[in-house]
């Protein structure tokens, strides 16, 4: 048992989807949270130095965040093992074995708090997971833990409601942690709508995907993600691709893609996956096939720690430019307007230059 009532949470992996819950839960029990700093180039290279090159980028980033917490002097670090989130629905082996990996590569003397959630096994459900999360702090009272979990769900649901209303991820997270809830009047439209398909730990890590939301917004593009969808919509999306759910994160990949492929307001899809990710390579392959059948433009972006911003932007710009041109030509095709070749009036230019 530790007397230090502080828990370090690495800003990586399931942090991006689950932090509102953890925040509500731990603070309700009087456990102070210390977060690692946002990802930098250094975080990536520190984490990458601990594992073999083939390891996917999110894991390298996660390890970099653990080192960052150690540098901050945090003694208890939260590394949950999220095995299975529903019966027979599993996470990838790297997520499942995260505490083992961390213990093997981190040599510093820190207390790794490693609860297991395995809804495919007996007695490894949410309550057991939460009890294991706080037992090192001497918190064992069942009612207290259950009450704190209600507070966790409250913060999480507020976050979800705001994100679903169309509010940006960052804003929804900020308000939820402040205990506020607003519904954004999401009436703003843009000439192009794009669905971004990826895991939370890729999309919302501003260093890993180089502020892709800001970049798209600056290109006059409205972005839709899995956070706008309900579980039912994502489950229908998986079925629409002729698949069954197996991977835990299939909702945010296949399910989201399946949903937006059917949505006529969406002009194109962008998938972002980490180099070396086994589950994503399967899921993106299916999405690519279905996008072709649906005649929906798709851009597949792969990221690793070497991905340069210039090349990333060039590919994004080229794709968005293509979507604008396609939309323009579709609009003309479906209207009475005839498309003329544009011939510049050079005689006017010459007159101006001569005068
Ligand atoms: S799902 Fe892919 S990106 Fe995520 S941890 Fe597993 S291998 Fe890495």
Boltz pocket constraint, residues with backbone or C-beta under 6 A from the ligand:
constraints:
  - pocket:
      binder: B
      contacts: [[A, 56], [A, 57], [A, 58], [A, 59], [A, 92], [A, 93], [A, 94], [A, 95], [A, 199], [A, 274], [A, 276], [A, 277], [A, 278], [A, 279], [A, 280]]
      max_distance: 6.0
